Amino acid sequence: MASIADLFKTDKAEGLSELFIAQLKDIYWAENKLTEALPEMEAAATSDELKNGIRKHLAETEGQIARLEQIFTSIGVEAEGVKCEAMAGLVEEGQDIVAETQSGTLTRDAGIIAACQKVEHYEIASYGTLTAWAKILGYEEAARLLHATLQEEEATDVKLTNLAETFINASALIEN
């Protein structure tokens, strides 16, 4: 019987297990890309609350990468990333928002929050799907670890919404 690693020797995912692995590699690349992008967003942010939130999420993201590495090990596949075009585009969009807004403004913070929430929503969709697939494939440890990450991503999205609605958006409105 072929191992999961043997099954994944082509670029095409021919079954759910291979698709699961392909999407794990995609989100692994995406999370690693975020560890590069988040410090830039933190540096561009104005409010201490947003800076602290981004800093905390960076530490969380590093933990999520370690979790993904555990998942790869648990299913006998080498941890490697495959470029995630969606995340590459979302990161670029975030960089564009920073470039198009004035430094030191809460308008920029509102834009950064919007960019971060787009990333969170992509991650929520990815981790939700991966969790469901891990369960049906019988990867119990992977399902547990993916669900933990899903919960973190959902919590981050709520925190970003609260930050935006509590004062960032209203303050940005009156800056002009």
Contacts in CASP RR format, 6 or more apart in sequence:
PFRMAT RR
TARGET T0000
AUTHOR 0000-0000-0000
METHOD contacts of the structure
MODEL  1
MASIADLFKTDKAEGLSELFIAQLKDIYWAENKLTEALPEMEAAATSDEL
KNGIRKHLAETEGQIARLEQIFTSIGVEAEGVKCEAMAGLVEEGQDIVAE
TQSGTLTRDAGIIAACQKVEHYEIASYGTLTAWAKILGYEEAARLLHATL
QEEEATDVKLTNLAETFINASALIEN
3 76 0 8 1.000
4 17 0 8 1.000
4 21 0 8 1.000
4 75 0 8 1.000
4 76 0 8 1.000
4 77 0 8 1.000
5 76 0 8 1.000
5 77 0 8 1.000
5 78 0 8 1.000
7 14 0 8 1.000
7 17 0 8 1.000
7 18 0 8 1.000
8 18 0 8 1.000
8 21 0 8 1.000
8 22 0 8 1.000
8 77 0 8 1.000
12 18 0 8 1.000
13 19 0 8 1.000
13 21 0 8 1.000
13 22 0 8 1.000
16 133 0 8 1.000
16 136 0 8 1.000
16 137 0 8 1.000
17 137 0 8 1.000
19 133 0 8 1.000
20 130 0 8 1.000
20 133 0 8 1.000
20 134 0 8 1.000
20 137 0 8 1.000
20 139 0 8 1.000
21 75 0 8 1.000
21 77 0 8 1.000
22 82 0 8 1.000
23 126 0 8 1.000
23 129 0 8 1.000
23 130 0 8 1.000
23 133 0 8 1.000
24 68 0 8 1.000
24 71 0 8 1.000
24 72 0 8 1.000
24 77 0 8 1.000
24 130 0 8 1.000
25 80 0 8 1.000
25 81 0 8 1.000
25 82 0 8 1.000
26 81 0 8 1.000
26 82 0 8 1.000
26 84 0 8 1.000
26 126 0 8 1.000
27 68 0 8 1.000
27 84 0 8 1.000
27 123 0 8 1.000
27 126 0 8 1.000
27 127 0 8 1.000
27 130 0 8 1.000
28 65 0 8 1.000
28 68 0 8 1.000
28 72 0 8 1.000
28 79 0 8 1.000
28 80 0 8 1.000
28 81 0 8 1.000
28 82 0 8 1.000
29 81 0 8 1.000
29 82 0 8 1.000
29 83 0 8 1.000
29 84 0 8 1.000
29 87 0 8 1.000
30 84 0 8 1.000
30 86 0 8 1.000
30 87 0 8 1.000
30 122 0 8 1.000
30 123 0 8 1.000
30 126 0 8 1.000
31 61 0 8 1.000
31 64 0 8 1.000
31 65 0 8 1.000
31 68 0 8 1.000
32 65 0 8 1.000
32 81 0 8 1.000
33 84 0 8 1.000
33 87 0 8 1.000
33 88 0 8 1.000
33 91 0 8 1.000
34 58 0 8 1.000
34 61 0 8 1.000
34 87 0 8 1.000
34 91 0 8 1.000
34 119 0 8 1.000
35 58 0 8 1.000
35 61 0 8 1.000
35 62 0 8 1.000
35 65 0 8 1.000
37 91 0 8 1.000
37 94 0 8 1.000
37 95 0 8 1.000
38 54 0 8 1.000
38 57 0 8 1.000
38 58 0 8 1.000
38 61 0 8 1.000
39 58 0 8 1.000
40 95 0 8 1.000
40 98 0 8 1.000
41 54 0 8 1.000
41 94 0 8 1.000
41 98 0 8 1.000
41 112 0 8 1.000
41 115 0 8 1.000
41 116 0 8 1.000
42 51 0 8 1.000
42 54 0 8 1.000
42 55 0 8 1.000
42 58 0 8 1.000
44 98 0 8 1.000
44 103 0 8 1.000
44 108 0 8 1.000
44 112 0 8 1.000
45 51 0 8 1.000
45 54 0 8 1.000
45 108 0 8 1.000
45 109 0 8 1.000
45 112 0 8 1.000
46 103 0 8 1.000
46 104 0 8 1.000
46 105 0 8 1.000
46 106 0 8 1.000
46 108 0 8 1.000
46 109 0 8 1.000
47 106 0 8 1.000
47 109 0 8 1.000
47 168 0 8 1.000
49 163 0 8 1.000
50 109 0 8 1.000
50 112 0 8 1.000
50 113 0 8 1.000
50 163 0 8 1.000
50 168 0 8 1.000
53 159 0 8 1.000
53 163 0 8 1.000
54 112 0 8 1.000
54 116 0 8 1.000
57 116 0 8 1.000
57 156 0 8 1.000
60 152 0 8 1.000
60 156 0 8 1.000
64 149 0 8 1.000
64 152 0 8 1.000
67 145 0 8 1.000
67 146 0 8 1.000
67 148 0 8 1.000
67 149 0 8 1.000
68 79 0 8 1.000
68 145 0 8 1.000
68 149 0 8 1.000
69 79 0 8 1.000
70 141 0 8 1.000
70 145 0 8 1.000
71 134 0 8 1.000
71 139 0 8 1.000
71 141 0 8 1.000
71 142 0 8 1.000
71 145 0 8 1.000
71 146 0 8 1.000
72 78 0 8 1.000
72 79 0 8 1.000
73 79 0 8 1.000
74 139 0 8 1.000
74 141 0 8 1.000
74 142 0 8 1.000
75 139 0 8 1.000
75 142 0 8 1.000
86 122 0 8 1.000
87 119 0 8 1.000
87 122 0 8 1.000
90 115 0 8 1.000
90 118 0 8 1.000
90 119 0 8 1.000
90 122 0 8 1.000
91 119 0 8 1.000
93 115 0 8 1.000
93 118 0 8 1.000
94 111 0 8 1.000
94 112 0 8 1.000
94 115 0 8 1.000
97 108 0 8 1.000
97 111 0 8 1.000
97 112 0 8 1.000
97 114 0 8 1.000
97 115 0 8 1.000
98 108 0 8 1.000
98 112 0 8 1.000
101 107 0 8 1.000
101 108 0 8 1.000
101 111 0 8 1.000
102 108 0 8 1.000
105 172 0 8 1.000
105 175 0 8 1.000
106 168 0 8 1.000
106 171 0 8 1.000
106 172 0 8 1.000
106 175 0 8 1.000
107 172 0 8 1.000
107 175 0 8 1.000
107 176 0 8 1.000
109 168 0 8 1.000
109 172 0 8 1.000
110 164 0 8 1.000
110 168 0 8 1.000
110 169 0 8 1.000
110 172 0 8 1.000
113 160 0 8 1.000
113 163 0 8 1.000
113 164 0 8 1.000
113 168 0 8 1.000
116 156 0 8 1.000
116 160 0 8 1.000
117 157 0 8 1.000
117 160 0 8 1.000
117 161 0 8 1.000
120 153 0 8 1.000
120 156 0 8 1.000
120 157 0 8 1.000
120 160 0 8 1.000
121 157 0 8 1.000
123 153 0 8 1.000
124 150 0 8 1.000
124 153 0 8 1.000
124 154 0 8 1.000
124 157 0 8 1.000
127 146 0 8 1.000
127 147 0 8 1.000
127 149 0 8 1.000
127 150 0 8 1.000
127 153 0 8 1.000
128 146 0 8 1.000
128 150 0 8 1.000
130 142 0 8 1.000
130 146 0 8 1.000
131 143 0 8 1.000
131 146 0 8 1.000
131 147 0 8 1.000
131 150 0 8 1.000
134 140 0 8 1.000
134 142 0 8 1.000
134 143 0 8 1.000
134 146 0 8 1.000
135 143 0 8 1.000
END
